[in-house]
Amino acid sequence: MTPVITAFESSPDRGRGLARDMQVRWAFEEVGQPYDVRLLSFKAMKEAAHIGMHPFGQIPTYEEDGLVLFESGAIIFHIAERHPGLLPTDANARARAISWMFAALNTVEPPITAREAAILMERDQPWHEARLPLVEDRIRKRLGELSARLGDSEWLDGDFSAGDILMISALRRLGRSSLLAENDNLASYVARGEARPAFQRAFAAQLKVFKAAAKA
């Protein structure tokens, strides 16, 4: 059975490849696994059929042979476990790659998404101007630590892994902000990820959905 994932029918990221199905698409492309996509409206995401699959009414979900998963990190881990190419075969290297998956989701991404919320949803709050610099300082701290660890390496730990997919996806959320550019090696790291053919195929597939929705 071909796996099926869910994605936005009309993505709020306006074709920038930031919606969470993007990183799942990327993982599928890296391992050469075909997949199908079921598009959902915002209304359908909050209906019982989807809530039964994703208790928080978000995307993506994953379905295959009776298995239903939610949360992009869990889905990518499942893909990496089932298909070679995203987790090393050496046990210690594999454990380190998994550590980087958790680091991306639990340590690096949270201040970045807090900044997104501050800009998009809290701009009218009286404390916005005071809070945003604090959030950006937390991001700078994390990026500085990540930059020091990455150094001149191509990827986080040896060969490209699922950890790189999640870390690069987190860093891409900074978009045109100067925060990423303050660390040249991180900007180059993201550019290397975006240059991978699997990323390009995933991005093109997601962008095609956005363009179709924009024309409708």
LINUR-V846156 format. One record per pair of residues at least 24 apart in sequence whose C-alpha atoms are under 6 Angstrom apart, sorted by the first residue. I is the first residue (numbers start at 1). J is the second residue. Records with the same first field share a line. If there is no record, write none. Layout:
# LINUR-V846156
I=J / J
This chain:
# LINUR-V846156
2=35
3=35 / 63 / 64
4=35 / 36 / 37 / 62 / 63
5=37 / 61 / 62
6=37 / 38 / 39 / 59 / 60 / 61
7=39 / 59 / 60
8=39 / 40
9=39 / 40 / 41
10=213
15=207 / 210
17=203
21=60
24=76
25=202
26=198 / 199 / 202
29=198
30=198
31=85
86=161 / 162
87=161
97=163
100=163
101=163
104=166 / 167
109=170
111=139
